[in-house]
């Protein structure tokens, strides 16, 4: 039997990105995580700008019920936290895991990213029923 040795393709230092997982987690890759590690971040607040679909991640040091506790991966392979309630709040369709580029923020915003419109659940549209001559009972237009 002939065997082929699989060459592992691991990108350790790609551009900073975030994955919005189907498990309801927000996962940062190693490059994006380095910003949080540098600042020794343990808790973050999620900021939301609805008109632009932009998410900001802000470090917080005080106790705050709105904060998310950041979990760092083994061997420094990234960081993340559960964000299901946030995903539900903004109407995100997280039935598939999606990866988005991240920008390093300025000031107290460490990271920021824009969620493309197509990543949102289809919002129910109200159907407008117009009465026409054929739908009016006994009446003609």
Beta strands, then each sheet from edge to edge (+ up, - down):
strand 1: 17-20
strand 2: 25-28
strand 3: 43-49
strand 4: 54-60
strand 5: 68-69
strand 6: 71-72
strand 7: 79-82
strand 8: 98-101
strand 9: 103-104
strand 10: 109-114
sheet 1: 6+ 7- 2+ 1- 8+
sheet 2: 5+ 3- 4+ 10- 9+
end
